[in-house]
Amino acid sequence: MTAERRVAVPAARVRLESWAERDLALLRATNSPQMMEHLGGPETEEQLFARHQRYLRIEGAGTGRMFSVVLLPQGEAVGTIGYWERPWQGETVYETGWGVLPRYQGRGIAVAAATAVIADAAARRTHASLHAYPSVDHPASNAICRKAGFTLVSACDFEYPPGNPIRCNDWRVDLTAAAG
């Protein structure tokens, strides 16, 4: 087995495209053991399809947005990112999560996408904050949070997926300040 070759990306430029039917293939590509290591492992085809359907409905429900991350100028979908509502410490906040295909990691793509998601969520003026909850054992995702402008609040316990306890960091962005 050979390692995937990383693709050089000068200054990471991305466009976020609303989730669409075509993105099921991208979701499957991000469902590798390597990419799902900190999230309880790969999902079954049934679980992936159910998640894809949720992603297709989320924007219409008004509870968040999901995107494919498109690398410019190539126009190639290289990852996923989005945000959705969740209850957190007595209020409703947005949670965000992302994944960039392994051969594109380490090039600033996730940071560029996270920065774009912050702007999109802030523009909605729906919730005061956006949170990310990467595993405390996932240095790359924690670095993305820091570089994208999140503030580390504290470590916390989660179950994701249900039945899989993980220790996470709670990173927060004040969307009211980000909205200007």
N, C-alpha and C positions, 0 to 999 in steps of 0.2 A: 504494500500500500504506500503510495507517495503522498507527501503533504501537498496541500493546495498552495499554489503560488499566490503571493500577495500582490495586489495590483496597486501600483503607485498612484496616489491622488495628490496633485500639488496642493493648492489651497482648497480644502473640501468645500464644494458647492453642491447643495442639494435642493431638490424641490420635493415638497410633500404633496402626494396625490391622494385624494379621498379613496378609501378602500373600495374595491370593485370585485366583481366575479373573477377577473383574471388573477387576482392576488392569492387565490387558493394555492397555486403552485409555489408562490413565494413563501406562504405559510408552511407548506410542506418542507421547503428547503431550509427553513429555520428550525425545524423539528429534529435536529440531530442531537446525539448524545453530548457532543461538545457544547452546543448552544443551550441545551436544556439542563446542563449539569447543576446549576444553582436553582433550578425550578422544579425539582422532583423527577427529572428525566423526560424522555420523549413521550408524546401523547399518542394514543391509538388513532387510527384513521377516523373513527367515529368521533372522538374528542376534537380532533382538528376540524372536522367539518362543522361540528356544533359551534366551535369558537369562530370559525369563518362566518357562519350565519349571524352570530352576535355582532361581529365587526360590521357586517353589512347593514344591520339594523340600528346601530348605536347613534349615528348622526340623526336619523329620522326621529328617534325617540327623544332627542334633545339632551341626552345624558353624557355626551362626550363625542369624540371623533377618533377614527382610526385612519392611518395613512400607510401607503408604501413610501419608502424613502428612495427617491430617484436621483442617481448621481448625474451631475451635469459636467460637461456638455454631452456625455455619452447617451443619456436618456435611459440608462439601465437601472431596473429596480434592484437595490442591493440590501434592503432591510425593511423593517417595520417599526412603527412608533405610533403612539396614540395616548389618549387620556380619557378617563371615565370617572363617573361619580362613585364615591364610597363614603360611608360614615367613618369618621375618625375623631375620637376624643370629644364627642358631643356635638359635632358639626358635620356638614357635608362638604367634602373637599374633592378636588380632582386628584386622581392617582395617574401616574404615567409609567410606561414601560416601553422598552425598545429591544431590538435585536438587529445586528448588522452581520451579514454573511461573513464567515471566517476570512476569506481571501481579501476582504475589504476592511478588516478591523485594523485599528492602530493608525488610522490616517485622518482622524478628526471628523469622520462622517457622522458618528453618533452624537458628538458634541454639536455639530451644525444642525442636525435634526432636532435635538433636544432644545436648542435655542429657538428654533422655528416653532416648536410645539408650545413653548412658554409664551411666545408672542401670540399664537393662535388662541390659546386658552385665556390669556389676559384680555384679548380683544372681545371675547364673549361677555365679559363682565358679569359672570354668573356666580363664581365662587372666589373667595379671598385668597385661596392658596392651592398650589399644585405640589404634590408629594411624590417622591420616588422612594422605593423600599428595596434597594439591592441588598443581597446577602452581605453580612460583615466579612465573609470570606471571598468576596468577589472584587478584587482591587480595581479591575478595569471599569466596572460599572460605577463604583464609588468615585473614581477619578473623573468619569464623564459628568457626574453630578456636580462635582467641585468646579470643573472647567466651564460648565454651562451656567453657573451662577446660583446653584442651590446652596442653602445653608444647612449644615448638619445640625439636627435637633437632638437626637439621641439614638441609642440602640433600642430595638423593640423585638417582640416575638410575634411571628405570623405562622399561619398554616397555609402553605401553597405548594401544590394543590391541597384541598382539604385532606387532613390526615397526615400531611408531611410538615412537621414543625421545622421552622427555620428562624435563625436569628438574623435580623435585618438592621440596617441603618435607616432612620427616618430623615430624609433630605427634604427641604421645603423651599419653595419660592413664593414670595409675596406677590400675588398677581395684581393687587391694587397698585403697587409700586411699578410693576412691569408694564401696566397699561398706560402709565404716564399720566 
